[in-house]
Amino acid sequence: MPDEIALRLDRATAEDLYAALYETGEHVAAGAAITPPTAGEAERLGRFLRDLGHTLGRRCSPSCDHL
Ligand SMILES: [Zn+2]
């Protein structure tokens, strides 16, 4: 695939991501409540979003120098 990206996730982050996407889908499809993340889940998902953003060429903050 010419324009692919690859991310490696630890199991906890993968589980958090699955749950977040699943709950978002159920929320959009049927109005189900979204469970607020625990502090650990929020931290792992935040790191995931930062890393994915960097992989896509996006800055994580105005002063980002990770790219
Ligand atoms: Zn950054």
N, CA, C, O and the ligand as a Tripos MOL2 file, in Angstrom:
@<TRIPOS>MOLECULE
protein
  269   267    68     0     0
PROTEIN
NO_CHARGES

@<TRIPOS>ATOM
      1 N           0.8640   -1.1810    0.0000 N.3       1 MET1
      2 CA          0.0000    0.0000    0.0000 C.3       1 MET1
      3 C           0.9070    1.2400    0.0000 C.2       1 MET1
      4 O           1.6970    1.4150    0.9280 O.2       1 MET1
      5 N           0.8100    2.0840   -1.0010 N.am      2 PRO2
      6 CA          1.7800    3.1690   -1.1630 C.3       2 PRO2
      7 C           1.7050    4.2690   -0.1070 C.2       2 PRO2
      8 O           2.7300    4.8750    0.2030 O.2       2 PRO2
      9 N           0.5470    4.5450    0.4460 N.am      3 ASP3
     10 CA          0.4180    5.6720    1.3680 C.3       3 ASP3
     11 C          -0.0300    5.1870    2.7470 C.2       3 ASP3
     12 O          -0.9410    5.7600    3.3440 O.2       3 ASP3
     13 N           0.6010    4.1500    3.2410 N.am      4 GLU4
     14 CA          0.1810    3.6000    4.5220 C.3       4 GLU4
     15 C           1.0580    4.1150    5.6510 C.2       4 GLU4
     16 O           2.1870    4.5550    5.4360 O.2       4 GLU4
     17 N           0.5190    4.0500    6.8440 N.am      5 ILE5
     18 CA          1.2890    4.3110    8.0450 C.3       5 ILE5
     19 C           1.1520    3.0860    8.9330 C.2       5 ILE5
     20 O           0.2030    2.3150    8.7940 O.2       5 ILE5
     21 N           2.0900    2.9080    9.8370 N.am      6 ALA6
     22 CA          2.0420    1.7780   10.7540 C.3       6 ALA6
     23 C           2.2660    2.2930   12.1710 C.2       6 ALA6
     24 O           3.1530    3.1110   12.4170 O.2       6 ALA6
     25 N           1.4560    1.8070   13.0860 N.am      7 LEU7
     26 CA          1.6070    2.1480   14.4920 C.3       7 LEU7
     27 C           1.7080    0.8580   15.2810 C.2       7 LEU7
     28 O           1.0340   -0.1210   14.9640 O.2       7 LEU7
     29 N           2.5330    0.8500   16.2920 N.am      8 ARG8
     30 CA          2.6000   -0.2830   17.2050 C.3       8 ARG8
     31 C           1.9810    0.1670   18.5180 C.2       8 ARG8
     32 O           2.3200    1.2260   19.0470 O.2       8 ARG8
     33 N           1.0650   -0.6520   19.0430 N.am      9 LEU9
     34 CA          0.3550   -0.3210   20.2720 C.3       9 LEU9
     35 C           0.6090   -1.3930   21.3210 C.2       9 LEU9
     36 O           0.6650   -2.5810   21.0040 O.2       9 LEU9
     37 N           0.7600   -0.9710   22.5650 N.am     10 ASP10
     38 CA          0.7460   -1.9550   23.6390 C.3      10 ASP10
     39 C          -0.7060   -2.4040   23.8250 C.2      10 ASP10
     40 O          -1.6380   -1.7260   23.3940 O.2      10 ASP10
     41 N          -0.8790   -3.5580   24.4750 N.am     11 ARG11
     42 CA         -2.2200   -4.1400   24.5750 C.3      11 ARG11
     43 C          -3.2090   -3.2170   25.2890 C.2      11 ARG11
     44 O          -4.3650   -3.1140   24.8770 O.2      11 ARG11
     45 N          -2.7650   -2.5460   26.3530 N.am     12 ALA12
     46 CA         -3.6760   -1.6800   27.1080 C.3      12 ALA12
     47 C          -4.1960   -0.5440   26.2320 C.2      12 ALA12
     48 O          -5.3850   -0.2280   26.2710 O.2      12 ALA12
     49 N          -3.3160    0.0710   25.4440 N.am     13 THR13
     50 CA         -3.7390    1.1560   24.5630 C.3      13 THR13
     51 C          -4.6740    0.6320   23.4810 C.2      13 THR13
     52 O          -5.6590    1.2870   23.1380 O.2      13 THR13
     53 N          -4.3660   -0.5590   22.9370 N.am     14 ALA14
     54 CA         -5.2340   -1.1410   21.9200 C.3      14 ALA14
     55 C          -6.6250   -1.4210   22.4940 C.2      14 ALA14
     56 O          -7.6330   -1.1790   21.8290 O.2      14 ALA14
     57 N          -6.6800   -1.9280   23.7240 N.am     15 GLU15
     58 CA         -7.9780   -2.1820   24.3700 C.3      15 GLU15
     59 C          -8.7320   -0.8730   24.5890 C.2      15 GLU15
     60 O          -9.9400   -0.8040   24.3630 O.2      15 GLU15
     61 N          -8.0200    0.1620   25.0300 N.am     16 ASP16
     62 CA         -8.6530    1.4690   25.2500 C.3      16 ASP16
     63 C          -9.1920    2.0390   23.9420 C.2      16 ASP16
     64 O         -10.3010    2.5710   23.8920 O.2      16 ASP16
     65 N          -8.3940    1.9190   22.8930 N.am     17 LEU17
     66 CA         -8.8040    2.4400   21.5900 C.3      17 LEU17
     67 C         -10.0240    1.6920   21.0770 C.2      17 LEU17
     68 O         -10.9630    2.3000   20.5640 O.2      17 LEU17
     69 N         -10.0090    0.3740   21.2160 N.am     18 TYR18
     70 CA        -11.1660   -0.4250   20.7890 C.3      18 TYR18
     71 C         -12.4150    0.0290   21.5380 C.2      18 TYR18
     72 O         -13.4580    0.2550   20.9240 O.2      18 TYR18
     73 N         -12.3170    0.1640   22.8540 N.am     19 ALA19
     74 CA        -13.4810    0.5390   23.6620 C.3      19 ALA19
     75 C         -13.9740    1.9350   23.2820 C.2      19 ALA19
     76 O         -15.1790    2.1670   23.1920 O.2      19 ALA19
     77 N         -13.0440    2.8590   23.0610 N.am     20 ALA20
     78 CA        -13.4400    4.2300   22.7190 C.3      20 ALA20
     79 C         -14.1530    4.2660   21.3710 C.2      20 ALA20
     80 O         -15.1770    4.9320   21.2270 O.2      20 ALA20
     81 N         -13.6180    3.5550   20.3890 N.am     21 LEU21
     82 CA        -14.2460    3.5410   19.0660 C.3      21 LEU21
     83 C         -15.5830    2.8130   19.1010 C.2      21 LEU21
     84 O         -16.5510    3.2450   18.4750 O.2      21 LEU21
     85 N         -15.6320    1.7020   19.8390 N.am     22 TYR22
     86 CA        -16.8870    0.9460   19.9390 C.3      22 TYR22
     87 C         -17.9650    1.7940   20.6060 C.2      22 TYR22
     88 O         -19.0880    1.8770   20.1080 O.2      22 TYR22
     89 N         -17.6300    2.4190   21.7220 N.am     23 GLU23
     90 CA        -18.6130    3.2420   22.4380 C.3      23 GLU23
     91 C         -19.0350    4.4470   21.6030 C.2      23 GLU23
     92 O         -20.2000    4.8440   21.6360 O.2      23 GLU23
     93 N         -18.1150    5.0230   20.8660 N.am     24 THR24
     94 CA        -18.4660    6.1490   19.9970 C.3      24 THR24
     95 C         -19.4410    5.6890   18.9130 C.2      24 THR24
     96 O         -20.4020    6.3910   18.5960 O.2      24 THR24
     97 N         -19.1900    4.5180   18.3530 N.am     25 GLY25
     98 CA        -20.0860    3.9790   17.3320 C.3      25 GLY25
     99 C         -21.4810    3.7300   17.8800 C.2      25 GLY25
    100 O         -22.4790    4.0600   17.2390 O.2      25 GLY25
    101 N         -21.5420    3.1440   19.0730 N.am     26 GLU26
    102 CA        -22.8500    2.8820   19.6990 C.3      26 GLU26
    103 C         -23.5390    4.2000   20.0570 C.2      26 GLU26
    104 O         -24.7650    4.2970   19.9870 O.2      26 GLU26
    105 N         -22.7720    5.1930   20.4310 N.am     27 HIS27
    106 CA        -23.3390    6.5090   20.7530 C.3      27 HIS27
    107 C         -23.9460    7.1460   19.5030 C.2      27 HIS27
    108 O         -25.0630    7.6610   19.5400 O.2      27 HIS27
    109 N         -23.2080    7.1080   18.4080 N.am     28 VAL28
    110 CA        -23.6780    7.7100   17.1600 C.3      28 VAL28
    111 C         -24.8790    6.9280   16.6190 C.2      28 VAL28
    112 O         -25.8560    7.5180   16.1580 O.2      28 VAL28
    113 N         -24.7960    5.5850   16.6820 N.am     29 ALA29
    114 CA        -25.8460    4.7610   16.0940 C.3      29 ALA29
    115 C         -27.1230    4.7530   16.9220 C.2      29 ALA29
    116 O         -28.2240    4.7550   16.3700 O.2      29 ALA29
    117 N         -26.9800    4.7430   18.2480 N.am     30 ALA30
    118 CA        -28.1620    4.5140   19.0760 C.3      30 ALA30
    119 C         -28.2470    5.4260   20.2900 C.2      30 ALA30
    120 O         -29.1250    5.2540   21.1360 O.2      30 ALA30
    121 N         -27.3390    6.4000   20.3830 N.am     31 GLY31
    122 CA        -27.4130    7.3310   21.5050 C.3      31 GLY31
    123 C         -26.9510    6.7500   22.8250 C.2      31 GLY31
    124 O         -27.2520    7.3020   23.8830 O.2      31 GLY31
    125 N         -26.2190    5.6350   22.7810 N.am     32 ALA32
    126 CA        -25.7300    5.0330   24.0280 C.3      32 ALA32
    127 C         -24.7740    5.9920   24.7310 C.2      32 ALA32
    128 O         -24.0850    6.7890   24.0950 O.2      32 ALA32
    129 N         -24.7500    5.8940   26.0470 N.am     33 ALA33
    130 CA        -23.8670    6.7500   26.8320 C.3      33 ALA33
    131 C         -22.4110    6.3690   26.5890 C.2      33 ALA33
    132 O         -22.0940    5.2030   26.3540 O.2      33 ALA33
    133 N         -21.5390    7.3590   26.6480 N.am     34 ILE34
    134 CA        -20.1000    7.1200   26.5500 C.3      34 ILE34
    135 C         -19.5380    7.1600   27.9570 C.2      34 ILE34
    136 O         -19.7010    8.1430   28.6800 O.2      34 ILE34
    137 N         -18.8690    6.0680   28.3380 N.am     35 THR35
    138 CA        -18.2880    5.9820   29.6740 C.3      35 THR35
    139 C         -17.0790    6.8980   29.7720 C.2      35 THR35
    140 O         -16.1810    6.8040   28.9350 O.2      35 THR35
    141 N         -17.0240    7.7820   30.7670 N.am     36 PRO36
    142 CA        -15.8240    8.6190   30.9050 C.3      36 PRO36
    143 C         -14.6020    7.7450   31.1440 C.2      36 PRO36
    144 O         -14.6800    6.7760   31.8990 O.2      36 PRO36
    145 N         -13.4760    8.0670   30.5160 N.am     37 PRO37
    146 CA        -12.2770    7.2430   30.6850 C.3      37 PRO37
    147 C         -11.6820    7.4200   32.0750 C.2      37 PRO37
    148 O         -11.8200    8.4700   32.7020 O.2      37 PRO37
    149 N         -11.0200    6.3700   32.5380 N.am     38 THR38
    150 CA        -10.2430    6.4980   33.7710 C.3      38 THR38
    151 C          -9.0220    7.3710   33.4650 C.2      38 THR38
    152 O          -8.7410    7.6780   32.3060 O.2      38 THR38
    153 N          -8.3110    7.7590   34.5050 N.am     39 ALA39
    154 CA         -7.1100    8.5770   34.2920 C.3      39 ALA39
    155 C          -6.0940    7.8270   33.4300 C.2      39 ALA39
    156 O          -5.4620    8.4190   32.5550 O.2      39 ALA39
    157 N          -5.9400    6.5290   33.6780 N.am     40 GLY40
    158 CA         -4.9950    5.7320   32.8920 C.3      40 GLY40
    159 C          -5.4140    5.6300   31.4350 C.2      40 GLY40
    160 O          -4.5830    5.7480   30.5350 O.2      40 GLY40
    161 N          -6.7130    5.4090   31.2010 N.am     41 GLU41
    162 CA         -7.2070    5.3290   29.8240 C.3      41 GLU41
    163 C          -6.9980    6.6530   29.1010 C.2      41 GLU41
    164 O          -6.5550    6.6790   27.9530 O.2      41 GLU41
    165 N          -7.3210    7.7560   29.7820 N.am     42 ALA42
    166 CA         -7.1610    9.0750   29.1680 C.3      42 ALA42
    167 C          -5.6970    9.3500   28.8350 C.2      42 ALA42
    168 O          -5.3890    9.9360   27.7970 O.2      42 ALA42
    169 N          -4.7990    8.9250   29.7200 N.am     43 GLU43
    170 CA         -3.3710    9.1480   29.4750 C.3      43 GLU43
    171 C          -2.8940    8.3280   28.2740 C.2      43 GLU43
    172 O          -2.1800    8.8380   27.4120 O.2      43 GLU43
    173 N          -3.2960    7.0510   28.2250 N.am     44 ARG44
    174 CA         -2.8720    6.2050   27.0950 C.3      44 ARG44
    175 C          -3.4680    6.7050   25.7790 C.2      44 ARG44
    176 O          -2.7730    6.7590   24.7640 O.2      44 ARG44
    177 N          -4.7600    7.0740   25.7920 N.am     45 LEU45
    178 CA         -5.3820    7.5560   24.5600 C.3      45 LEU45
    179 C          -4.7790    8.8880   24.1320 C.2      45 LEU45
    180 O          -4.6520    9.1550   22.9370 O.2      45 LEU45
    181 N          -4.4070    9.7260   25.0960 N.am     46 GLY46
    182 CA         -3.7490   10.9900   24.7700 C.3      46 GLY46
    183 C          -2.4080   10.7570   24.0850 C.2      46 GLY46
    184 O          -2.0740   11.4220   23.1050 O.2      46 GLY46
    185 N          -1.6440    9.8010   24.6160 N.am     47 ARG47
    186 CA         -0.3560    9.4660   23.9770 C.3      47 ARG47
    187 C          -0.5850    8.9070   22.5740 C.2      47 ARG47
    188 O           0.1430    9.2330   21.6360 O.2      47 ARG47
    189 N          -1.6130    8.0560   22.4470 N.am     48 PHE48
    190 CA         -1.9210    7.4910   21.1300 C.3      48 PHE48
    191 C          -2.2590    8.6020   20.1310 C.2      48 PHE48
    192 O          -1.7500    8.6050   19.0100 O.2      48 PHE48
    193 N          -3.1220    9.5480   20.5370 N.am     49 LEU49
    194 CA         -3.5040   10.6360   19.6290 C.3      49 LEU49
    195 C          -2.3060   11.4980   19.2640 C.2      49 LEU49
    196 O          -2.1670   11.9070   18.1120 O.2      49 LEU49
    197 N          -1.4410   11.7770   20.2290 N.am     50 ARG50
    198 CA         -0.2400   12.5660   19.9530 C.3      50 ARG50
    199 C           0.6330   11.8400   18.9360 C.2      50 ARG50
    200 O           1.0830   12.4350   17.9570 O.2      50 ARG50
    201 N           0.8700   10.5450   19.1750 N.am     51 ASP51
    202 CA          1.7400    9.7870   18.2710 C.3      51 ASP51
    203 C           1.1160    9.6540   16.8820 C.2      51 ASP51
    204 O           1.8150    9.7750   15.8760 O.2      51 ASP51
    205 N          -0.1890    9.4070   16.8210 N.am     52 LEU52
    206 CA         -0.8520    9.3100   15.5190 C.3      52 LEU52
    207 C          -0.7770   10.6510   14.8000 C.2      52 LEU52
    208 O          -0.5060   10.6960   13.6000 O.2      52 LEU52
    209 N          -1.0110   11.7360   15.5180 N.am     53 GLY53
    210 CA         -0.9070   13.0600   14.9050 C.3      53 GLY53
    211 C           0.4770   13.3150   14.3450 C.2      53 GLY53
    212 O           0.6140   13.8330   13.2370 O.2      53 GLY53
    213 N           1.5000   12.9590   15.0950 N.am     54 HIS54
    214 CA          2.8720   13.1350   14.6050 C.3      54 HIS54
    215 C           3.0990   12.3000   13.3490 C.2      54 HIS54
    216 O           3.7220   12.7640   12.3950 O.2      54 HIS54
    217 N           2.5880   11.0600   13.3500 N.am     55 THR55
    218 CA          2.7470   10.1880   12.1830 C.3      55 THR55
    219 C           2.0670   10.7860   10.9560 C.2      55 THR55
    220 O           2.5190   10.5930    9.8270 O.2      55 THR55
    221 N           0.9740   11.5170   11.1890 N.am     56 LEU56
    222 CA          0.2490   12.1680   10.0890 C.3      56 LEU56
    223 C           0.8210   13.5430    9.7680 C.2      56 LEU56
    224 O           0.3220   14.2300    8.8770 O.2      56 LEU56
    225 N           1.8660   13.9480   10.4890 N.am     57 GLY57
    226 CA          2.5110   15.2280   10.2140 C.3      57 GLY57
    227 C           1.8760   16.4060   10.9240 C.2      57 GLY57
    228 O           2.0740   17.5560   10.5330 O.2      57 GLY57
    229 N           1.1120   16.1210   11.9700 N.am     58 ARG58
    230 CA          0.4350   17.1980   12.7030 C.3      58 ARG58
    231 C           1.1900   17.5210   13.9780 C.2      58 ARG58
    232 O           1.7260   16.6310   14.6370 O.2      58 ARG58
    233 N           1.2260   18.7660   14.3100 N.am     59 ARG59
    234 CA          1.8840   19.2010   15.5300 C.3      59 ARG59
    235 C           0.9470   18.9670   16.7130 C.2      59 ARG59
    236 O          -0.2650   19.1470   16.5970 O.2      59 ARG59
    237 N           1.5180   18.5650   17.8540 N.am     60 CYS60
    238 CA          0.6960   18.2900   19.0380 C.3      60 CYS60
    239 C           0.4340   19.5590   19.8350 C.2      60 CYS60
    240 O          -0.4460   19.5700   20.6950 O.2      60 CYS60
    241 N           1.1760   20.6210   19.5700 N.am     61 SER61
    242 CA          0.9780   21.8910   20.2350 C.3      61 SER61
    243 C           1.6360   22.9530   19.3700 C.2      61 SER61
    244 O           2.4020   22.6250   18.4640 O.2      61 SER61
    245 N           1.3500   24.2190   19.6370 N.am     62 PRO62
    246 CA          1.9880   25.2660   18.8200 C.3      62 PRO62
    247 C           3.5190   25.2340   18.9080 C.2      62 PRO62
    248 O           4.2050   25.6570   17.9770 O.2      62 PRO62
    249 N           4.0450   24.7380   20.0140 N.am     63 SER63
    250 CA          5.5050   24.6970   20.1630 C.3      63 SER63
    251 C           6.0890   23.3060   19.8830 C.2      63 SER63
    252 O           7.2470   23.0400   20.2060 O.2      63 SER63
    253 N           5.2950   22.4350   19.2900 N.am     64 CYS64
    254 CA          5.7360   21.0580   19.0140 C.3      64 CYS64
    255 C           7.0290   21.0470   18.2040 C.2      64 CYS64
    256 O           7.1250   21.7010   17.1650 O.2      64 CYS64
    257 N           8.0180   20.3040   18.6820 N.am     65 ASP65
    258 CA          9.2440   20.1250   17.9060 C.3      65 ASP65
    259 C           9.5420   18.6290   17.7410 C.2      65 ASP65
    260 O          10.6970   18.2280   17.6070 O.2      65 ASP65
    261 N           8.4780   17.8120   17.7540 N.am     66 HIS66
    262 CA          8.6390   16.3670   17.6220 C.3      66 HIS66
    263 C           8.7110   15.9050   16.1780 C.2      66 HIS66
    264 O           9.0930   14.7650   15.9130 O.2      66 HIS66
    265 N           8.3520   16.7680   15.2460 N.am     67 LEU67
    266 CA          8.2710   16.3240   13.8370 C.3      67 LEU67
    267 C           9.6290   16.3400   13.1720 C.2      67 LEU67
    268 O           9.7440   15.9980   11.9950 O.2      67 LEU67
    269 ZN          4.5970   17.1350   19.0030 Zn       68 ZN68
@<TRIPOS>BOND
     1     1     2 1
     2     2     3 1
     3     3     4 2
     4     3     5 am
     5     5     6 1
     6     6     7 1
     7     7     8 2
     8     7     9 am
     9     9    10 1
    10    10    11 1
    11    11    12 2
    12    11    13 am
    13    13    14 1
    14    14    15 1
    15    15    16 2
    16    15    17 am
    17    17    18 1
    18    18    19 1
    19    19    20 2
    20    19    21 am
    21    21    22 1
    22    22    23 1
    23    23    24 2
    24    23    25 am
    25    25    26 1
    26    26    27 1
    27    27    28 2
    28    27    29 am
    29    29    30 1
    30    30    31 1
    31    31    32 2
    32    31    33 am
    33    33    34 1
    34    34    35 1
    35    35    36 2
    36    35    37 am
    37    37    38 1
    38    38    39 1
    39    39    40 2
    40    39    41 am
    41    41    42 1
    42    42    43 1
    43    43    44 2
    44    43    45 am
    45    45    46 1
    46    46    47 1
    47    47    48 2
    48    47    49 am
    49    49    50 1
    50    50    51 1
    51    51    52 2
    52    51    53 am
    53    53    54 1
    54    54    55 1
    55    55    56 2
    56    55    57 am
    57    57    58 1
    58    58    59 1
    59    59    60 2
    60    59    61 am
    61    61    62 1
    62    62    63 1
    63    63    64 2
    64    63    65 am
    65    65    66 1
    66    66    67 1
    67    67    68 2
    68    67    69 am
    69    69    70 1
    70    70    71 1
    71    71    72 2
    72    71    73 am
    73    73    74 1
    74    74    75 1
    75    75    76 2
    76    75    77 am
    77    77    78 1
    78    78    79 1
    79    79    80 2
    80    79    81 am
    81    81    82 1
    82    82    83 1
    83    83    84 2
    84    83    85 am
    85    85    86 1
    86    86    87 1
    87    87    88 2
    88    87    89 am
    89    89    90 1
    90    90    91 1
    91    91    92 2
    92    91    93 am
    93    93    94 1
    94    94    95 1
    95    95    96 2
    96    95    97 am
    97    97    98 1
    98    98    99 1
    99    99   100 2
   100    99   101 am
   101   101   102 1
   102   102   103 1
   103   103   104 2
   104   103   105 am
   105   105   106 1
   106   106   107 1
   107   107   108 2
   108   107   109 am
   109   109   110 1
   110   110   111 1
   111   111   112 2
   112   111   113 am
   113   113   114 1
   114   114   115 1
   115   115   116 2
   116   115   117 am
   117   117   118 1
   118   118   119 1
   119   119   120 2
   120   119   121 am
   121   121   122 1
   122   122   123 1
   123   123   124 2
   124   123   125 am
   125   125   126 1
   126   126   127 1
   127   127   128 2
   128   127   129 am
   129   129   130 1
   130   130   131 1
   131   131   132 2
   132   131   133 am
   133   133   134 1
   134   134   135 1
   135   135   136 2
   136   135   137 am
   137   137   138 1
   138   138   139 1
   139   139   140 2
   140   139   141 am
   141   141   142 1
   142   142   143 1
   143   143   144 2
   144   143   145 am
   145   145   146 1
   146   146   147 1
   147   147   148 2
   148   147   149 am
   149   149   150 1
   150   150   151 1
   151   151   152 2
   152   151   153 am
   153   153   154 1
   154   154   155 1
   155   155   156 2
   156   155   157 am
   157   157   158 1
   158   158   159 1
   159   159   160 2
   160   159   161 am
   161   161   162 1
   162   162   163 1
   163   163   164 2
   164   163   165 am
   165   165   166 1
   166   166   167 1
   167   167   168 2
   168   167   169 am
   169   169   170 1
   170   170   171 1
   171   171   172 2
   172   171   173 am
   173   173   174 1
   174   174   175 1
   175   175   176 2
   176   175   177 am
   177   177   178 1
   178   178   179 1
   179   179   180 2
   180   179   181 am
   181   181   182 1
   182   182   183 1
   183   183   184 2
   184   183   185 am
   185   185   186 1
   186   186   187 1
   187   187   188 2
   188   187   189 am
   189   189   190 1
   190   190   191 1
   191   191   192 2
   192   191   193 am
   193   193   194 1
   194   194   195 1
   195   195   196 2
   196   195   197 am
   197   197   198 1
   198   198   199 1
   199   199   200 2
   200   199   201 am
   201   201   202 1
   202   202   203 1
   203   203   204 2
   204   203   205 am
   205   205   206 1
   206   206   207 1
   207   207   208 2
   208   207   209 am
   209   209   210 1
   210   210   211 1
   211   211   212 2
   212   211   213 am
   213   213   214 1
   214   214   215 1
   215   215   216 2
   216   215   217 am
   217   217   218 1
   218   218   219 1
   219   219   220 2
   220   219   221 am
   221   221   222 1
   222   222   223 1
   223   223   224 2
   224   223   225 am
   225   225   226 1
   226   226   227 1
   227   227   228 2
   228   227   229 am
   229   229   230 1
   230   230   231 1
   231   231   232 2
   232   231   233 am
   233   233   234 1
   234   234   235 1
   235   235   236 2
   236   235   237 am
   237   237   238 1
   238   238   239 1
   239   239   240 2
   240   239   241 am
   241   241   242 1
   242   242   243 1
   243   243   244 2
   244   243   245 am
   245   245   246 1
   246   246   247 1
   247   247   248 2
   248   247   249 am
   249   249   250 1
   250   250   251 1
   251   251   252 2
   252   251   253 am
   253   253   254 1
   254   254   255 1
   255   255   256 2
   256   255   257 am
   257   257   258 1
   258   258   259 1
   259   259   260 2
   260   259   261 am
   261   261   262 1
   262   262   263 1
   263   263   264 2
   264   263   265 am
   265   265   266 1
   266   266   267 1
   267   267   268 2
@<TRIPOS>SUBSTRUCTURE
     1 MET1         2 RESIDUE 1 A MET
     2 PRO2         6 RESIDUE 1 A PRO
     3 ASP3        10 RESIDUE 1 A ASP
     4 GLU4        14 RESIDUE 1 A GLU
     5 ILE5        18 RESIDUE 1 A ILE
     6 ALA6        22 RESIDUE 1 A ALA
     7 LEU7        26 RESIDUE 1 A LEU
     8 ARG8        30 RESIDUE 1 A ARG
     9 LEU9        34 RESIDUE 1 A LEU
    10 ASP10       38 RESIDUE 1 A ASP
    11 ARG11       42 RESIDUE 1 A ARG
    12 ALA12       46 RESIDUE 1 A ALA
    13 THR13       50 RESIDUE 1 A THR
    14 ALA14       54 RESIDUE 1 A ALA
    15 GLU15       58 RESIDUE 1 A GLU
    16 ASP16       62 RESIDUE 1 A ASP
    17 LEU17       66 RESIDUE 1 A LEU
    18 TYR18       70 RESIDUE 1 A TYR
    19 ALA19       74 RESIDUE 1 A ALA
    20 ALA20       78 RESIDUE 1 A ALA
    21 LEU21       82 RESIDUE 1 A LEU
    22 TYR22       86 RESIDUE 1 A TYR
    23 GLU23       90 RESIDUE 1 A GLU
    24 THR24       94 RESIDUE 1 A THR
    25 GLY25       98 RESIDUE 1 A GLY
    26 GLU26      102 RESIDUE 1 A GLU
    27 HIS27      106 RESIDUE 1 A HIS
    28 VAL28      110 RESIDUE 1 A VAL
    29 ALA29      114 RESIDUE 1 A ALA
    30 ALA30      118 RESIDUE 1 A ALA
    31 GLY31      122 RESIDUE 1 A GLY
    32 ALA32      126 RESIDUE 1 A ALA
    33 ALA33      130 RESIDUE 1 A ALA
    34 ILE34      134 RESIDUE 1 A ILE
    35 THR35      138 RESIDUE 1 A THR
    36 PRO36      142 RESIDUE 1 A PRO
    37 PRO37      146 RESIDUE 1 A PRO
    38 THR38      150 RESIDUE 1 A THR
    39 ALA39      154 RESIDUE 1 A ALA
    40 GLY40      158 RESIDUE 1 A GLY
    41 GLU41      162 RESIDUE 1 A GLU
    42 ALA42      166 RESIDUE 1 A ALA
    43 GLU43      170 RESIDUE 1 A GLU
    44 ARG44      174 RESIDUE 1 A ARG
    45 LEU45      178 RESIDUE 1 A LEU
    46 GLY46      182 RESIDUE 1 A GLY
    47 ARG47      186 RESIDUE 1 A ARG
    48 PHE48      190 RESIDUE 1 A PHE
    49 LEU49      194 RESIDUE 1 A LEU
    50 ARG50      198 RESIDUE 1 A ARG
    51 ASP51      202 RESIDUE 1 A ASP
    52 LEU52      206 RESIDUE 1 A LEU
    53 GLY53      210 RESIDUE 1 A GLY
    54 HIS54      214 RESIDUE 1 A HIS
    55 THR55      218 RESIDUE 1 A THR
    56 LEU56      222 RESIDUE 1 A LEU
    57 GLY57      226 RESIDUE 1 A GLY
    58 ARG58      230 RESIDUE 1 A ARG
    59 ARG59      234 RESIDUE 1 A ARG
    60 CYS60      238 RESIDUE 1 A CYS
    61 SER61      242 RESIDUE 1 A SER
    62 PRO62      246 RESIDUE 1 A PRO
    63 SER63      250 RESIDUE 1 A SER
    64 CYS64      254 RESIDUE 1 A CYS
    65 ASP65      258 RESIDUE 1 A ASP
    66 HIS66      262 RESIDUE 1 A HIS
    67 LEU67      266 RESIDUE 1 A LEU
    68 ZN68       269 GROUP 0 **** ****
